[in-house]
Amino acid sequence: CKFFAHNHKSRRNTATMANRSYALALLCALTLVLVSAAAASPPPPSTNNTVIGIDLGTTYSCVGVYKNGAVEIIANDQGNRITPSYIAFSDGERLVGDAAKHQASINPTNTVYDAKRLIGRRFSDQSVQQDMKLWPFKVAPTKAGDKPLIEVQTGGETREFAAEEVSAMILSKMKDTAETFLGHSVKKAVVTVPAYFNDAQKQATKDAGKIAGLDVVRILNEPTAAAIAYGLGRKSGEGEKNTLVFDLGGGTFDVSLLTIDSGVFEVLSTSGDTHLGGQDFDNRIIQHMLKVFARKNGVDASKDSRAVQKLRREAERAKRALSTQKEVRLEIEGLFNGIDFAETLTRARFEELCADLFKKTLTPV
């Protein structure tokens, strides 16, 4: 969810703000990546100089290339221009993107997501400990340190992966998508990161690129990318203006104050929360529905990873629907112990459940 204020106040329906417009946010953020990549390396005569742009998101990622004077957002093998940032391990096979997300409810403990919320962090971080309560997959610290490792079962054995390795799998998928489209290999990329990422998180993102076989030639802040993508610097003769970029993503939140003058962007200040995004709003719905289910049926489904994953899918759908509807019906067949679940969620109730999260987005502003 990205919006801009030009020296005036702007209001927006809270449900709409929470409902992440994934395609728009990702594709807009990617435009600056590609234009900047082109500026760093003009249209290449050889394949070795091609620079792709990758928006590596908490929930979705996308890739594109600056070609023939325009940005081309590349569709994946499913025909979609955005790819879920999901990895799954099943019978020794590794699935990435749409295929991984589609089987999440039947293989929850071996389906990994939210790697961006782990990358560059310590296992003992409070945010990691809180997230672990809702993740179906297992996270454990390294034996000799405090680095979080994701544990999965694949090929009959337990494997451990660092967040950089999981992110590298997603980056590799983006790389393959670009290479299929271009018809040649790609070695260089520009990758976006939240403006409030610290040095450790930025370096870990670069390391992920290296593991994926990519030379990350530049790391770009997402709010600045969004500002250029929306064409805020294209009009000449307007003079200097201040622009506030409010960037609420799937797992991170940034606020940046930019000065734009004749197409030149200067970041005056930035703030945010690297652990606040659409997933947190989903989690509030999930927790609420688990309580409703327990009250109605006298059983606790919160420890069942399959039940939670089913609820996660419905929670995301409900959140999106509440941007345009006053209420939405959540229905899940056989949620837990063969018990069906159906409940109506109103926009007012959703806003009540997430009131503190909405207020939290205003603090950095």
Secondary structure as GFF3:
##gff-version 3
##sequence-region A 1 365
A	DSSP	beta_strand	2	5	.	.	.	ID=ss1
A	DSSP	alpha_helix	14	18	.	.	.	ID=ss2
A	DSSP	alpha_helix	22	40	.	.	.	ID=ss3
A	DSSP	three_ten_helix	47	49	.	.	.	ID=ss4
A	DSSP	beta_strand	51	56	.	.	.	ID=ss5
A	DSSP	beta_strand	60	67	.	.	.	ID=ss6
A	DSSP	beta_strand	70	73	.	.	.	ID=ss7
A	DSSP	beta_strand	83	84	.	.	.	ID=ss8
A	DSSP	beta_strand	87	90	.	.	.	ID=ss9
A	DSSP	beta_strand	93	96	.	.	.	ID=ss10
A	DSSP	alpha_helix	98	102	.	.	.	ID=ss11
A	DSSP	three_ten_helix	108	110	.	.	.	ID=ss12
A	DSSP	beta_strand	111	112	.	.	.	ID=ss13
A	DSSP	three_ten_helix	115	117	.	.	.	ID=ss14
A	DSSP	alpha_helix	126	132	.	.	.	ID=ss15
A	DSSP	beta_strand	138	141	.	.	.	ID=ss16
A	DSSP	beta_strand	148	154	.	.	.	ID=ss17
A	DSSP	beta_strand	157	162	.	.	.	ID=ss18
A	DSSP	alpha_helix	163	182	.	.	.	ID=ss19
A	DSSP	beta_strand	188	193	.	.	.	ID=ss20
A	DSSP	alpha_helix	199	211	.	.	.	ID=ss21
A	DSSP	beta_strand	215	221	.	.	.	ID=ss22
A	DSSP	alpha_helix	222	229	.	.	.	ID=ss23
A	DSSP	beta_strand	241	248	.	.	.	ID=ss24
A	DSSP	beta_strand	253	261	.	.	.	ID=ss25
A	DSSP	beta_strand	264	273	.	.	.	ID=ss26
A	DSSP	alpha_helix	278	297	.	.	.	ID=ss27
A	DSSP	alpha_helix	305	321	.	.	.	ID=ss28
A	DSSP	beta_strand	327	336	.	.	.	ID=ss29
A	DSSP	beta_strand	339	346	.	.	.	ID=ss30
A	DSSP	alpha_helix	347	353	.	.	.	ID=ss31
A	DSSP	alpha_helix	355	362	.	.	.	ID=ss32
###
